Amino acid sequence: MGALNEVFSFITSGSIAGLPPWVIMIIPFIIGIIVGYLTRKILKIAIIAAIVLIIVCYLGLFGLSPNTLKTAADAYGPMVIHYGALLIGVLPVGLGFIVGLIIGFLLS
C-alpha cells in the first residue's frame, strides 16, 4: 500500500519540466484516441486496397511472391519489434497510449 500511495502522491504533486505529471500522462492517451480513430477509418480503405491488390496479382499485372514478402519482413521486422518494445518500455505512457488506442478504435 505504501508504493501505491507514493505513486498517487507523485501524480498529484510535483512537476515534470514545469508541467504537472497528469498532463504528461494524458497526452499519450489523447494521441492514442486519435490514432485509434484514424486506424479504424483507414482500415476500411486498407481492406479495399488489399482486395484490389489480390485481384491485380491474380490477373498477373503485379508480381507478389512469397520471397518478396519474406524480404520485406526481414527488412522491416526488427524495426517493428524495436518500436513496439520502445512503446511498451515506457509503461505508464505506453499504457495510456494503448488504452486510448482501444477506446478510439471502438468509438469510431
Buried (B, 14 or more C-beta within 10 A) or exposed (E): EEEEEEEEEEBEEEEEEEEBBEEBBEBBBEBBBEBBBEBBEEEEEEEEEEEEEEEEEEEEEEEEEEEEEEEEEEEEEEEEEEEEEEBEEEEEBBBBBBBBBEBBBEEB
